[in-house]
Amino acid sequence: MTAFDRRTVESIAGDVVGRTDEIEVVVAALAAERHVLLEGPPGTGKSSLLRSLARAAGVTLVFVEGNAELTPARLVGSFDPARVLSDGYSADVFLDGPLTEAMREGALLYIEEINRVPEETLNVVITAMSERELHIPRLGRVAAEPGFRIVAAMNPFDAIGTARISSAVYDRVCRVAMDYQSAEQEAEIVAREAGVTGRGPLGRRAVRVTRATREHPDVRVGSSVRGAIDLALLADRLADLRGEDVTDERTGLDAALAALSGRLRVRDGCGRTPESIVRELWDAQRSTDELGSDAGGDGPKV
């Protein structure tokens, strides 16, 4: 028995840092039998929220990755060619795709990065949302069981490889915007994921540096909190290998370069490398934890 109620909200809140308003809206939308679209930059907890919701509500979450190779046949399913030769086009030789599986089971279909899905495949999704049924050639009608919803996530349109979502999709979903969380919430996430190091000076500096990448004038796309988590975890292991303290400047900088440089998208024509920007921010975000006086720069303090 599924439950999209206050207990579900409270259970999710134990797994997800912050996001109280977003959690309540998503749970309310699903309770109202609406489809949902979560829109925001990578690393803002869209997938984590949905997986926690599925566990808390006791529903099946069918996952499908949105990309250019997601054809209608892969989404809906197809007949097993080998068995068709011997048994013909019977229902028991049809291999359900994730959409058909979710409809039959009354499950949540989670489409990740829906704005990378080809238009012809999106048309199938729109039909399922609107009609709650599909008509599959040689198989017939597949009706959605109670509980079936589509929950999609997408990055902003200007992300590489994305396309604009048609108004037909937006007209059939409740859209929930998920931006980056506050400095305090990101610090709590890093503390949870990186343990002692994440809770200490290195973890706090990792959050400041990561957040500063999003505001740097030479950076088009900065790092999510995942960069801060990786920075803290890597610094901890690197310090152990080197026999250094985790707050050692060289160790911290090496961890920052590895964790953040690949996540940055530098603006065209600026003449900067990601490494030079990470070095600049790492030095600028030293605080009283490292210097004994406040030299934290212009970035957020946590």
C-alpha positions, 0 to 999 in steps of 0.5 A: 500500500503506497502512501504519499502523506506526512509520514512520507515527508518526514521519512524523506527529510531524514535522508535528504538535507534541506529541501523541505518545501520541494519534498512537500510539493513533490509528495503533494503532486504525487498524492494528487495523481500528477506527473512531476518534473524536477528541474535544476543543475546537476548535483542538486539532489534530484535523484536522491530525493526521488529514490528516498521518496520511493523507499518512504512511500513503498513504491517501485521506482523504474529508472530510465536514463534519458539520452539520444539512444532512448528510442520508442522501442527501448522505452516501450519494449519489443518482441523477442525476435528469436521467440517470434520465429517459433511462437509468433507475436504472442503476448508472452514473447513481448519484452517490456521496456521501462515505460510498459513495466511501470504502467503494468506495475503501477510504479513511478517511472523516473526519466533522468535528463528528459531533455536529452530524449529524442522528440519521437520518444517524448511523444510516447511519454506524452501519450502515456501521461495523457491517456494512461494507456498505450496501443502497441502494434501486434500486442494491443492495449496496455493500460496503466495500473493505479499508482503509475506516474512519470517523474522526470528530471532535467538539467537547465536547457543551456547544459551541453547536449540538452534540448528545449522541452516542448510545451506539451510536456510542461502542460502535463507536469507539475514543475519543481525547480531545484537550485543549489542549496545554502552554504550551511546545507551543503556543509552538512551534506559534505559532513555526512558523506566525508565523515570527520574530514568533511566536518573539519576545516578541510571540509568547510574550505572544500564547500567554500571553494566549490561554491565560489566556482559557481560565481567566478567570472571566467566559469560558465558552469561551476561544480556541484556539492559533489565536488566538495565531497570528492575533495574532502574524501580525496584529501583524507586518503592523500594525506594518509598516503603522504603521512601529512595532516589533511589540512596540509596546503599541498595535499589540499590543493592537489585534492582540489585540482583533481576533484574540481578541475574536470567539473568546471566549464570555462567561458570561451575566450577567457584564456584561463584553464580550470586548473588556474581557476581552482588554484586561485580559489583554493588560495582565496578561500583560506580562512581563520581555520588555516591562517589565524585571521580572516582571509576568506575572500568573497565566497560564502562562509560556512 
